[in-house]
Amino acid sequence: MADINESDRAAASCGGSRVVLEARDVSKCYLLDEIEVHALRGVDLQVCDGEMLSIIGPSGSGKSTLMHLIGLLDRPSSGSVTVEGEEVSSMEPNQLAAVRNKRIGFVFQSFNLLARTTALANVELPLVYAGVSGVERSRRAREALERVGLGDRLNHLPNQLSGGQQQRVAIARALVTEPSIVLADEPTGNLDSHSGIEVMRILQDLNEQHGITVVLVTHDETVSRHAQRIVELRDGRVVREEVVQKRVMAEDRRIALEAEEQALLEARGSE
């Protein structure tokens, strides 16, 4: 029998579809006060084209470290990372930045918006770094903001927006370079229930309606079940992989939450 190579094995794990992100035997070790801290220990991960994947785990499990590695924000101490079939672990910083800016969009818990800059200008920033002309930058940024329901907030500063609106600006910024992959690190962590549900609805829509691969990092089991597949980390190792049989749909949660609130209002009115 012929040997199965690594790319064939990865494709098999994705049911034959293309593997867009892969970590092979990845470890990450930090030196803190001359003490070695092992954030990841021999992790293998494949992300399939067009899927929505959750990486879940408690604080200190290594989930954010793994996202930084597959998002090319950091390098593994050992092992390899590939993006759409291209080995990136040994690339120079400028090469990594080029791949990141072209193929990957990021959404962070803390929004990371420039405080004195309008929503439109915040979304334009990745295009500035990509050398896109001013007129084209503005057009694409407007379209991205309209896509997340903020077409009427183009000139608002972050402090004039709610937390949920700021996160939607961050999502628009992630989309403006037209990436094939979006990585979201605790995107609902700083949001109220309504805003969190809306953010998850947008991420599910991007995945289902536009075919964008979404990798979601979270500590929240309910949030993780919005995805099609879950990978759980503990102490820097993968301890569970699960195909979600009954996904949580954000639109269903929105309808249920509104019904609960309406019932509560009616109950108070009858007192």
C-alpha positions in Angstrom: 0.0 0.0 0.0 1.3 3.5 -0.9 2.2 5.8 1.9 -0.2 8.7 2.6 1.5 12.0 2.6 0.7 14.8 5.0 -1.4 16.9 2.6 -3.5 13.8 1.8 -4.0 13.0 5.5 -5.0 16.6 6.2 -7.5 16.6 3.3 -9.0 13.3 4.6 -9.6 15.0 7.9 -11.6 17.7 6.1 -13.7 15.2 4.2 -11.8 15.7 1.0 -12.1 19.5 1.0 -9.2 21.9 0.9 -7.2 22.5 4.1 -6.7 26.3 4.5 -4.9 26.4 7.8 -2.8 23.7 9.4 -0.6 23.3 12.4 1.6 20.2 12.6 3.2 19.1 15.9 3.3 22.8 17.0 4.8 23.7 20.3 5.3 27.2 21.9 7.6 27.8 24.8 8.2 31.2 26.5 11.0 32.1 28.9 9.7 34.1 31.9 12.2 35.0 34.6 14.4 32.1 33.4 11.5 29.7 33.7 10.2 27.8 30.7 6.5 28.1 30.2 5.0 25.7 27.7 1.9 27.3 26.1 1.5 24.6 23.5 2.7 21.0 23.4 2.7 19.2 20.1 -0.6 20.5 18.7 -2.0 19.3 15.4 -4.9 21.2 13.9 -6.5 21.3 10.4 -9.0 24.0 9.4 -11.1 23.2 6.4 -12.1 25.5 3.6 -15.4 27.1 4.3 -15.9 25.7 7.8 -16.7 27.5 11.1 -14.4 26.1 13.8 -14.3 26.9 17.5 -11.2 26.5 19.6 -12.3 26.4 23.2 -10.6 26.1 26.6 -10.1 27.8 29.9 -7.7 30.6 30.6 -4.2 29.4 30.1 -5.1 26.5 27.9 -3.1 27.8 24.9 -6.1 28.7 22.7 -5.1 32.3 22.1 -1.4 31.3 21.5 -2.6 28.8 18.9 -4.7 31.5 17.2 -1.6 33.8 17.1 0.4 31.1 15.5 -2.1 30.2 12.8 -2.8 33.9 12.3 1.0 34.5 11.7 1.2 36.9 14.6 3.9 34.7 16.3 6.2 31.8 15.4 6.1 28.3 16.9 9.1 27.1 18.9 8.8 23.9 17.0 6.5 22.3 14.4 5.1 24.0 11.3 2.2 26.2 10.1 0.8 26.3 6.6 -1.7 28.7 5.2 -3.5 27.6 2.1 -0.8 25.0 1.4 2.1 27.5 1.9 4.6 26.8 4.7 5.0 30.0 6.6 6.9 29.1 9.8 10.3 30.2 8.4 9.1 33.3 6.5 10.6 36.7 7.2 8.5 39.2 9.0 7.7 41.2 5.9 6.6 38.0 4.1 4.4 37.1 7.0 2.8 40.5 7.0 2.0 40.2 3.3 0.3 36.8 3.7 -1.6 38.0 6.8 -2.9 41.2 5.1 -4.0 39.3 2.0 -5.5 36.2 3.4 -6.5 36.6 7.0 -8.8 39.0 8.9 -8.7 39.5 12.7 -11.3 40.3 15.2 -10.2 40.8 18.8 -12.1 41.0 22.2 -10.8 44.5 22.8 -11.8 45.9 19.4 -8.4 47.6 18.8 -9.9 50.7 17.2 -8.0 54.0 17.0 -9.8 56.2 19.5 -9.5 59.5 17.6 -10.3 58.0 14.2 -13.7 57.6 12.5 -15.3 54.2 11.9 -14.6 54.7 8.2 -10.9 55.5 8.7 -10.5 52.6 11.1 -11.8 50.2 8.5 -9.6 51.8 5.8 -6.3 51.1 7.7 -5.5 47.7 6.3 -5.9 49.1 2.8 -3.5 51.9 3.6 -0.9 49.3 4.5 -1.7 47.4 1.3 -1.1 50.5 -0.8 -4.7 50.8 -2.1 -5.6 54.3 -3.5 -7.7 56.7 -1.4 -10.9 56.5 -3.5 -10.8 52.7 -3.6 -10.1 52.6 0.1 -13.1 54.7 0.9 -15.4 52.7 -1.4 -14.4 49.3 0.1 -14.5 50.6 3.7 -18.0 51.9 3.1 -19.2 48.6 1.7 -17.7 46.7 4.6 -19.4 48.9 7.1 -22.7 48.6 5.3 -22.3 44.8 5.3 -22.3 44.8 9.1 -25.2 47.3 9.4 -23.2 50.4 10.1 -23.7 52.4 6.9 -25.1 55.2 9.0 -22.2 55.4 11.4 -19.3 56.0 9.0 -18.1 59.2 10.6 -18.6 58.3 14.3 -15.7 57.9 16.6 -15.4 54.8 18.7 -16.5 56.6 21.9 -19.7 57.5 20.0 -20.5 53.8 19.4 -21.8 51.1 21.7 -19.6 48.1 22.4 -21.5 46.0 19.9 -21.1 48.6 17.2 -17.4 48.9 17.9 -17.0 45.2 17.5 -18.9 45.4 14.2 -16.5 48.1 13.0 -13.7 45.6 13.9 -15.4 42.9 11.8 -15.7 45.4 8.9 -12.0 46.1 9.2 -11.3 42.4 9.1 -13.4 42.0 6.0 -12.2 45.0 4.0 -9.1 43.2 2.5 -11.5 40.4 1.3 -9.7 37.6 3.2 -10.6 34.0 2.8 -10.2 33.4 6.6 -11.4 35.3 9.6 -9.9 34.6 13.1 -12.0 35.9 16.0 -10.5 35.9 19.5 -13.2 36.1 22.2 -15.3 38.4 19.9 -18.3 38.5 22.4 -16.2 38.6 25.6 -16.8 42.4 26.2 -20.4 42.5 25.0 -23.9 42.3 26.4 -26.3 39.5 25.4 -27.9 41.4 22.5 -24.6 42.6 21.0 -23.0 39.2 21.4 -25.8 37.5 19.6 -25.6 40.1 16.8 -21.8 39.6 16.4 -22.3 35.8 16.2 -25.1 36.3 13.7 -22.7 38.3 11.5 -20.0 35.6 11.8 -22.4 32.8 10.9 -23.7 34.8 7.9 -20.1 35.4 6.7 -19.5 31.7 6.9 -22.7 30.4 5.5 -23.7 33.0 2.9 -20.2 34.1 1.8 -18.1 31.0 2.3 -15.5 32.7 4.5 -13.7 30.3 6.8 -14.2 31.4 10.4 -12.0 30.3 13.4 -13.5 31.3 16.7 -11.5 31.3 20.0 -13.7 31.3 23.1 -14.0 30.0 26.7 -17.8 30.0 26.4 -19.4 26.6 25.6 -22.6 28.2 24.2 -20.6 30.5 21.9 -18.4 27.6 20.7 -21.5 25.6 19.6 -22.3 28.3 17.0 -19.6 26.5 15.0 -19.7 23.3 13.0 -16.7 21.8 14.8 -15.1 22.2 18.2 -11.4 21.7 19.2 -10.8 21.8 22.9 -7.4 22.7 24.5 -6.2 22.1 28.0 -2.7 22.7 29.3 -1.4 23.3 25.8 -2.8 20.0 24.3 -5.8 19.1 22.2 -8.1 17.0 24.5 -11.3 16.9 22.4 -12.5 17.3 18.9 -16.2 17.3 18.2 -18.5 17.7 15.2 -21.4 19.7 16.4 -24.6 17.8 15.7 -27.0 20.5 16.8 -25.6 24.0 16.2 -26.6 27.1 18.1 -28.0 29.5 15.5 -27.6 33.2 16.5 -30.8 34.2 14.8 -32.8 31.7 16.8 -31.1 33.0 20.0 -32.1 36.6 19.0 -35.8 35.6 18.5 -35.8 33.7 21.8 -34.2 36.6 23.8 -36.7 39.1 22.4 -39.6 36.8 23.3 -38.3 36.4 26.8 -37.9 40.2 27.2 -41.4 40.8 25.8 -42.9 38.2 28.2 -41.1 39.9 31.1 -42.5 43.3 30.2 -46.0 41.9 29.9 -45.6 40.2 33.3 -44.5 43.4 34.9 -47.4 45.3 33.3 -49.9 43.0 34.7 -48.7 43.4 38.3 
